[in-house]
Amino acid sequence: MFLLCHLVAGFILGLLLARVLRDMRAVPACAFGAILPDLIDKPLGHIFLADSLGYGRIYTHTLIVLFAVALVGALLFWRYRNGIVLALAVGIGSHQLLDAMWREPTNWYYPILGPFSGGADTTTFQDLVMAELSEPSEWIFLLVILSFGLLFLKKSWRDAFFSRSGRIVERLAVPLGILLIVAGGLLILSGLFPIPWAVTHLRAPADIALCGLVIVGAGIALAWIQLILDGDERGPPEKGE
């Protein structure tokens, strides 16, 4: 899966966690965790270990790293009621699921099943960058990220710097969300059935369906954006509320 798809998925999960944990810091923590495996493994595998491994789904794409971060997060939440590391673990887990790591059991269960596989991959780091730029769905996710970025500015900032465009974005949030839900639904169908759909260059049906699911989630989040904005303007709830 591509980077911005992971980022949007982490952002959506972070919003849900923020409501459960009553801590808006879960949003950036989960979003960062969702892209962390690629930020580490892609340069590591395709640049620094290109001759020996030459693959970008290695250490932080493993269950052992996920479980280690989740354990630390659970202990910190139990002891200090701090859910930031737990949210980071949720983001890492979402990344591994969107990458369908179960299709690569040797790497996912590392080191139980032996050393990392994927050394035959001839993809370079430059190839990965070009793939990101040429992937149509990534431009959709970029639009989503920009929309969230505008909408999640503090109200005073929106009034000061986006006095007109901010309100326009707010009014467009619901129809844009509905449009994303429809587009994501079509993408899911094209992953489940042989329906051609030009919004992605992904080939594996599971990847196409998962990408569509994230787009649907982004559409739902945008459609309900006013509730999120209301909570943001009140500020994060105090600990112990």
N, C-alpha and C positions, 0 to 999 in steps of 0.2 A: 504494500500500500504506500501511497505517496505522503510526503511530509505534512502538507496542509490538511489533508484528510485526518491524519492522526491528531493534529493540533485542534481541529474543530471537535473531534470526538472527545478529546480530553476536556475541552472547555464545557461541553454539554454535561459530561459526567461530573465535572467540578461543580456545576450549578446544582445538580441534584445532591451532591455531597454537602454543599454549603448549607442547604436547607436542613439536612439531617444533622450535621455537626454544629449548625448555628454559627458558622465561621466562614465569611466570604474569602478568606485566604486559601480555602480549599480549591477555589477556581484556578488561580494561577499555578498552584502546586500540582494539581491534576493535569492541567494543560502542559506544563513543563515536563511532567513524567511521561506524558503521551508521546513526546518527541525525543526524549532523552536517549532511548536506545539507538536511534538513527544518528543523533549528534555524536555519540561515542563510537558506535560500531562501524558506521560507514567510512569515516576518515581512517579509523584504525585498521579495518580490514582491507580497504581499497587503496590506501596510501602507504601507511607504515608497515603493514604486513601483506602487501600486495604480492610479494614473491612466495611467501609461505602459505598464506591463506587465500587472499584475493577474493574475500567474500564479506558482505556487510551485515550478516545476521549471526553474530557470534555471542560474546559474553553477556551483554545486557539484554539479549533476546532469549536467555535461558531461564528455566523455571527456578534454578537455584538462586539467581540474583533477585527474581521477583519475590520468592519466599523470604529471603534475607531482609529485603526492604520492608515487606509487609510485617514481618516479625518485629523489627525495630519500630515501625509505625504503630503496631498494636500495643507494644510496651509503653511507648511514649503517651499514647492516648489513655491507656489504663492508669498510668502514674500521674500524668500532668494534664489530662484532658486536652492535649494538643494533637489535632488530627492532620497536621500538614504533611508529615512523612507518610501517614496512611493514605492521604490523597495522592501523594507522589506514587505510591505503590499501585493504586487503582489506575493511574495513568499509564504506568509501565505495563500493567496487565492488559489494558485495552489495546496497547500497541501490539503486544504479542498475539492477541486474538485477531486483530485486523490483519496482521501479517500471516494469519492461518499457520502458526508455527507447528501445529499438530501434523502438518504435511512434511515437516522436517524433524522427525523425532530424535535423530542423532544430535542435532544442535539444541533442540528444545530441552532434552533431558540431560544435556552435558553436565558432568562427565560420565554418566552412568553407562551410556551406550558406546563410549569411545571418543576419539578426537573429533573435532569439527569436520563436517563435510562441506562441499561447495568449492573446493579448490579448482575445479574445472571451469568455474565461471570466469569468462574473459571480460566481463563488464568493468569498465574503469570508472573512477570517481567523476570524470568529465561526462561520461555517458549518463550517469545518474542525474547530474545537474541538468543536462539537456532533456532527459526524460521528464523531469519535474516541470520544466518550462513549456514542454510541448503537450503536456497532459491536459485535456479540456476540463476535466473535473476539478483540477487544482485552481483554475481561474474562477470556478463557481465558489470554491471554498475561500478564495481570496476575497471575493465579494461579501461572503458571509462574515469573514473576520473584520473587514472594514466597516460593515454595518454594525456589528457588535461594538467595535471600537468607538464609533460615533455615539451609539445609544448608551454606552456605559460611561461616557464622560459625566462628571458631576453636572447637576442641573445649571449651576452658576456658570460653568465653563461652556456648556451648550448655548446658554443664553448670550454669553459674551462673544464667543467665537463662531458659533453656528446658529445665530439668531433665527435665520430662515431655514437653512438646509437641515438643521437639527430637527425642527418640527416636521419638515417634509419627510425625513427619514422615519420619524416616529409614525407618521400617517401611513407610510408605505410598508411598515414592518409586517402588518398582518397579510396584505396581498402578496408581498414577497415571500412570506413564510408559506402561504398556501401554494404558491408557484413552486417552491422548493420541495414541498411534500409531494406534489404531482410528479415533478421531475425525478425525485428519488424513488417514488413508487414505480415509475416506468423502468428505472434502472434495475430495481429489484426484480421486476418481471423479466427483463432481458437477461438477468443472471439465472433465473429459474427456467426460462424457456428460450428457444432459439429466436429471439427477437433482436434485430440489429438496432443499436442505439449509439449515436455518434458522440455522446457526451464523455466517453472514456476510451482510452486505448488499452485498458485492462483486458486480459484474455481469459483468465480462469473464471468460470461462472461464480464460484464462491467469492472471489475478489470483487466482481461486479456487483453482486448482491449486497455485500458488506459496505461497499462504497455508497450504494443507493440508500442503505439503512442510515448511514451517517448524514446524508443529505436530508432525509426525512426528519431525523432528529434535529438538525439545524433549523429546518422549517418550522417544526413544532416550537422550538425555543424562540424563534423570531415572532411567531404568531402570538405567543404569550409574553412578549417582551415587556408590556406595561407593568405586569406584576413584578417582574425582575427589577425594572426601573424604580418602582415604588419602594422595594426593599433596599435598593442601592442608595436612594436619596435619604432614607432613614438612617443609613449607616449600618455597619455590622453590629449585631446584638452583642451586648456585653456578656462576658463569661459569667455563667451562673444564672443567666436569665431563664 
